[in-house]
Amino acid sequence: MERRIYHILQNGINGWKSMLEQSGRTSVTGSNKQDVINRTIAMAKTHSKCSVIIHKTDGSIQEEKTFPRSAEPVYCK
């Protein structure tokens, strides 16, 4: 099964969103970054292979989380 990858990005000035890579659709939105992270991670854990890439306000990558942990790509180990 192919890995699903969600990106958490700033949405406007005061908001955050998560988007499924290559779909162009927003999955979760909110004004609180941690809330969007938590809700996206909960969603990611329902898939057999999934990554959540959290971006900073400047768009650079802050952190990547992989679920389940055993499905982590080789380049991350």
Chimera marker file (.cmm) of the C-alpha trace (Angstrom):
<marker_set name="trace">
<marker id="1" x="0.000" y="0.000" z="0.000" r="1" g="1" b="0" radius="0.5"/>
<marker id="2" x="1.206" y="3.476" z="-0.818" r="1" g="1" b="0" radius="0.5"/>
<marker id="3" x="2.117" y="5.866" z="1.979" r="1" g="1" b="0" radius="0.5"/>
<marker id="4" x="-0.232" y="8.799" z="2.567" r="1" g="1" b="0" radius="0.5"/>
<marker id="5" x="1.544" y="12.050" z="3.345" r="1" g="1" b="0" radius="0.5"/>
<marker id="6" x="-0.151" y="14.970" z="5.080" r="1" g="1" b="0" radius="0.5"/>
<marker id="7" x="1.455" y="18.421" z="5.216" r="1" g="1" b="0" radius="0.5"/>
<marker id="8" x="0.590" y="20.873" z="7.986" r="1" g="1" b="0" radius="0.5"/>
<marker id="9" x="0.965" y="24.413" z="6.672" r="1" g="1" b="0" radius="0.5"/>
<marker id="10" x="0.103" y="27.944" z="7.683" r="1" g="1" b="0" radius="0.5"/>
<marker id="11" x="-3.291" y="28.936" z="6.297" r="1" g="1" b="0" radius="0.5"/>
<marker id="12" x="-3.484" y="32.685" z="5.937" r="1" g="1" b="0" radius="0.5"/>
<marker id="13" x="-2.165" y="34.882" z="8.725" r="1" g="1" b="0" radius="0.5"/>
<marker id="14" x="-3.639" y="33.229" z="11.827" r="1" g="1" b="0" radius="0.5"/>
<marker id="15" x="-4.621" y="29.755" z="10.730" r="1" g="1" b="0" radius="0.5"/>
<marker id="16" x="-3.230" y="26.287" z="10.007" r="1" g="1" b="0" radius="0.5"/>
<marker id="17" x="-4.332" y="23.482" z="7.721" r="1" g="1" b="0" radius="0.5"/>
<marker id="18" x="-3.364" y="19.956" z="6.815" r="1" g="1" b="0" radius="0.5"/>
<marker id="19" x="-3.464" y="18.746" z="3.245" r="1" g="1" b="0" radius="0.5"/>
<marker id="20" x="-3.065" y="15.295" z="1.730" r="1" g="1" b="0" radius="0.5"/>
<marker id="21" x="-0.092" y="15.437" z="-0.639" r="1" g="1" b="0" radius="0.5"/>
<marker id="22" x="-1.025" y="15.534" z="-4.356" r="1" g="1" b="0" radius="0.5"/>
<marker id="23" x="-4.746" y="15.892" z="-3.653" r="1" g="1" b="0" radius="0.5"/>
<marker id="24" x="-4.914" y="19.671" z="-3.243" r="1" g="1" b="0" radius="0.5"/>
<marker id="25" x="-7.717" y="19.228" z="-0.712" r="1" g="1" b="0" radius="0.5"/>
<marker id="26" x="-7.608" y="20.515" z="2.841" r="1" g="1" b="0" radius="0.5"/>
<marker id="27" x="-8.272" y="17.814" z="5.449" r="1" g="1" b="0" radius="0.5"/>
<marker id="28" x="-8.167" y="19.791" z="8.725" r="1" g="1" b="0" radius="0.5"/>
<marker id="29" x="-8.213" y="23.530" z="9.461" r="1" g="1" b="0" radius="0.5"/>
<marker id="30" x="-7.943" y="25.570" z="12.637" r="1" g="1" b="0" radius="0.5"/>
<marker id="31" x="-6.476" y="28.644" z="14.281" r="1" g="1" b="0" radius="0.5"/>
<marker id="32" x="-4.296" y="26.624" z="16.686" r="1" g="1" b="0" radius="0.5"/>
<marker id="33" x="-1.318" y="24.780" z="15.148" r="1" g="1" b="0" radius="0.5"/>
<marker id="34" x="-1.133" y="22.125" z="17.884" r="1" g="1" b="0" radius="0.5"/>
<marker id="35" x="-4.846" y="21.362" z="17.500" r="1" g="1" b="0" radius="0.5"/>
<marker id="36" x="-4.409" y="20.858" z="13.732" r="1" g="1" b="0" radius="0.5"/>
<marker id="37" x="-1.354" y="18.646" z="14.398" r="1" g="1" b="0" radius="0.5"/>
<marker id="38" x="-3.247" y="16.509" z="16.926" r="1" g="1" b="0" radius="0.5"/>
<marker id="39" x="-6.290" y="16.068" z="14.687" r="1" g="1" b="0" radius="0.5"/>
<marker id="40" x="-4.130" y="15.234" z="11.660" r="1" g="1" b="0" radius="0.5"/>
<marker id="41" x="-2.088" y="12.680" z="13.632" r="1" g="1" b="0" radius="0.5"/>
<marker id="42" x="-5.295" y="11.025" z="14.868" r="1" g="1" b="0" radius="0.5"/>
<marker id="43" x="-6.428" y="10.748" z="11.236" r="1" g="1" b="0" radius="0.5"/>
<marker id="44" x="-2.998" y="9.472" z="10.121" r="1" g="1" b="0" radius="0.5"/>
<marker id="45" x="-3.029" y="6.677" z="12.684" r="1" g="1" b="0" radius="0.5"/>
<marker id="46" x="-6.086" y="5.165" z="10.985" r="1" g="1" b="0" radius="0.5"/>
<marker id="47" x="-4.058" y="4.397" z="7.829" r="1" g="1" b="0" radius="0.5"/>
<marker id="48" x="-1.630" y="1.496" z="7.473" r="1" g="1" b="0" radius="0.5"/>
<marker id="49" x="1.240" y="3.763" z="6.286" r="1" g="1" b="0" radius="0.5"/>
<marker id="50" x="1.161" y="7.501" z="6.781" r="1" g="1" b="0" radius="0.5"/>
<marker id="51" x="3.466" y="10.463" z="7.390" r="1" g="1" b="0" radius="0.5"/>
<marker id="52" x="2.679" y="13.890" z="8.791" r="1" g="1" b="0" radius="0.5"/>
<marker id="53" x="5.087" y="16.641" z="7.768" r="1" g="1" b="0" radius="0.5"/>
<marker id="54" x="4.834" y="19.705" z="9.980" r="1" g="1" b="0" radius="0.5"/>
<marker id="55" x="5.999" y="22.993" z="8.459" r="1" g="1" b="0" radius="0.5"/>
<marker id="56" x="7.096" y="26.211" z="10.145" r="1" g="1" b="0" radius="0.5"/>
<marker id="57" x="5.489" y="29.558" z="9.293" r="1" g="1" b="0" radius="0.5"/>
<marker id="58" x="8.205" y="30.150" z="6.665" r="1" g="1" b="0" radius="0.5"/>
<marker id="59" x="7.291" y="26.881" z="4.915" r="1" g="1" b="0" radius="0.5"/>
<marker id="60" x="10.427" y="24.965" z="5.906" r="1" g="1" b="0" radius="0.5"/>
<marker id="61" x="10.026" y="21.539" z="7.498" r="1" g="1" b="0" radius="0.5"/>
<marker id="62" x="9.907" y="21.515" z="11.292" r="1" g="1" b="0" radius="0.5"/>
<marker id="63" x="9.320" y="17.792" z="11.863" r="1" g="1" b="0" radius="0.5"/>
<marker id="64" x="8.095" y="14.576" z="10.226" r="1" g="1" b="0" radius="0.5"/>
<marker id="65" x="6.112" y="11.902" z="12.068" r="1" g="1" b="0" radius="0.5"/>
<marker id="66" x="5.545" y="8.437" z="10.580" r="1" g="1" b="0" radius="0.5"/>
<marker id="67" x="2.801" y="5.962" z="11.519" r="1" g="1" b="0" radius="0.5"/>
<marker id="68" x="3.231" y="3.201" z="12.350" r="1" g="1" b="0" radius="0.5"/>
<marker id="69" x="6.799" y="3.798" z="13.482" r="1" g="1" b="0" radius="0.5"/>
<marker id="70" x="7.889" y="0.523" z="11.799" r="1" g="1" b="0" radius="0.5"/>
<marker id="71" x="6.827" y="2.004" z="8.422" r="1" g="1" b="0" radius="0.5"/>
<marker id="72" x="9.381" y="4.822" z="8.676" r="1" g="1" b="0" radius="0.5"/>
<marker id="73" x="11.236" y="5.292" z="5.353" r="1" g="1" b="0" radius="0.5"/>
<marker id="74" x="14.835" y="4.085" z="5.238" r="1" g="1" b="0" radius="0.5"/>
<marker id="75" x="16.197" y="7.635" z="4.840" r="1" g="1" b="0" radius="0.5"/>
<marker id="76" x="14.708" y="8.586" z="8.238" r="1" g="1" b="0" radius="0.5"/>
<marker id="77" x="16.318" y="5.774" z="10.254" r="1" g="1" b="0" radius="0.5"/>
<link id1="1" id2="2" r="1" g="1" b="0" radius="0.2"/>
<link id1="2" id2="3" r="1" g="1" b="0" radius="0.2"/>
<link id1="3" id2="4" r="1" g="1" b="0" radius="0.2"/>
<link id1="4" id2="5" r="1" g="1" b="0" radius="0.2"/>
<link id1="5" id2="6" r="1" g="1" b="0" radius="0.2"/>
<link id1="6" id2="7" r="1" g="1" b="0" radius="0.2"/>
<link id1="7" id2="8" r="1" g="1" b="0" radius="0.2"/>
<link id1="8" id2="9" r="1" g="1" b="0" radius="0.2"/>
<link id1="9" id2="10" r="1" g="1" b="0" radius="0.2"/>
<link id1="10" id2="11" r="1" g="1" b="0" radius="0.2"/>
<link id1="11" id2="12" r="1" g="1" b="0" radius="0.2"/>
<link id1="12" id2="13" r="1" g="1" b="0" radius="0.2"/>
<link id1="13" id2="14" r="1" g="1" b="0" radius="0.2"/>
<link id1="14" id2="15" r="1" g="1" b="0" radius="0.2"/>
<link id1="15" id2="16" r="1" g="1" b="0" radius="0.2"/>
<link id1="16" id2="17" r="1" g="1" b="0" radius="0.2"/>
<link id1="17" id2="18" r="1" g="1" b="0" radius="0.2"/>
<link id1="18" id2="19" r="1" g="1" b="0" radius="0.2"/>
<link id1="19" id2="20" r="1" g="1" b="0" radius="0.2"/>
<link id1="20" id2="21" r="1" g="1" b="0" radius="0.2"/>
<link id1="21" id2="22" r="1" g="1" b="0" radius="0.2"/>
<link id1="22" id2="23" r="1" g="1" b="0" radius="0.2"/>
<link id1="23" id2="24" r="1" g="1" b="0" radius="0.2"/>
<link id1="24" id2="25" r="1" g="1" b="0" radius="0.2"/>
<link id1="25" id2="26" r="1" g="1" b="0" radius="0.2"/>
<link id1="26" id2="27" r="1" g="1" b="0" radius="0.2"/>
<link id1="27" id2="28" r="1" g="1" b="0" radius="0.2"/>
<link id1="28" id2="29" r="1" g="1" b="0" radius="0.2"/>
<link id1="29" id2="30" r="1" g="1" b="0" radius="0.2"/>
<link id1="30" id2="31" r="1" g="1" b="0" radius="0.2"/>
<link id1="31" id2="32" r="1" g="1" b="0" radius="0.2"/>
<link id1="32" id2="33" r="1" g="1" b="0" radius="0.2"/>
<link id1="33" id2="34" r="1" g="1" b="0" radius="0.2"/>
<link id1="34" id2="35" r="1" g="1" b="0" radius="0.2"/>
<link id1="35" id2="36" r="1" g="1" b="0" radius="0.2"/>
<link id1="36" id2="37" r="1" g="1" b="0" radius="0.2"/>
<link id1="37" id2="38" r="1" g="1" b="0" radius="0.2"/>
<link id1="38" id2="39" r="1" g="1" b="0" radius="0.2"/>
<link id1="39" id2="40" r="1" g="1" b="0" radius="0.2"/>
<link id1="40" id2="41" r="1" g="1" b="0" radius="0.2"/>
<link id1="41" id2="42" r="1" g="1" b="0" radius="0.2"/>
<link id1="42" id2="43" r="1" g="1" b="0" radius="0.2"/>
<link id1="43" id2="44" r="1" g="1" b="0" radius="0.2"/>
<link id1="44" id2="45" r="1" g="1" b="0" radius="0.2"/>
<link id1="45" id2="46" r="1" g="1" b="0" radius="0.2"/>
<link id1="46" id2="47" r="1" g="1" b="0" radius="0.2"/>
<link id1="47" id2="48" r="1" g="1" b="0" radius="0.2"/>
<link id1="48" id2="49" r="1" g="1" b="0" radius="0.2"/>
<link id1="49" id2="50" r="1" g="1" b="0" radius="0.2"/>
<link id1="50" id2="51" r="1" g="1" b="0" radius="0.2"/>
<link id1="51" id2="52" r="1" g="1" b="0" radius="0.2"/>
<link id1="52" id2="53" r="1" g="1" b="0" radius="0.2"/>
<link id1="53" id2="54" r="1" g="1" b="0" radius="0.2"/>
<link id1="54" id2="55" r="1" g="1" b="0" radius="0.2"/>
<link id1="55" id2="56" r="1" g="1" b="0" radius="0.2"/>
<link id1="56" id2="57" r="1" g="1" b="0" radius="0.2"/>
<link id1="57" id2="58" r="1" g="1" b="0" radius="0.2"/>
<link id1="58" id2="59" r="1" g="1" b="0" radius="0.2"/>
<link id1="59" id2="60" r="1" g="1" b="0" radius="0.2"/>
<link id1="60" id2="61" r="1" g="1" b="0" radius="0.2"/>
<link id1="61" id2="62" r="1" g="1" b="0" radius="0.2"/>
<link id1="62" id2="63" r="1" g="1" b="0" radius="0.2"/>
<link id1="63" id2="64" r="1" g="1" b="0" radius="0.2"/>
<link id1="64" id2="65" r="1" g="1" b="0" radius="0.2"/>
<link id1="65" id2="66" r="1" g="1" b="0" radius="0.2"/>
<link id1="66" id2="67" r="1" g="1" b="0" radius="0.2"/>
<link id1="67" id2="68" r="1" g="1" b="0" radius="0.2"/>
<link id1="68" id2="69" r="1" g="1" b="0" radius="0.2"/>
<link id1="69" id2="70" r="1" g="1" b="0" radius="0.2"/>
<link id1="70" id2="71" r="1" g="1" b="0" radius="0.2"/>
<link id1="71" id2="72" r="1" g="1" b="0" radius="0.2"/>
<link id1="72" id2="73" r="1" g="1" b="0" radius="0.2"/>
<link id1="73" id2="74" r="1" g="1" b="0" radius="0.2"/>
<link id1="74" id2="75" r="1" g="1" b="0" radius="0.2"/>
<link id1="75" id2="76" r="1" g="1" b="0" radius="0.2"/>
<link id1="76" id2="77" r="1" g="1" b="0" radius="0.2"/>
</marker_set>
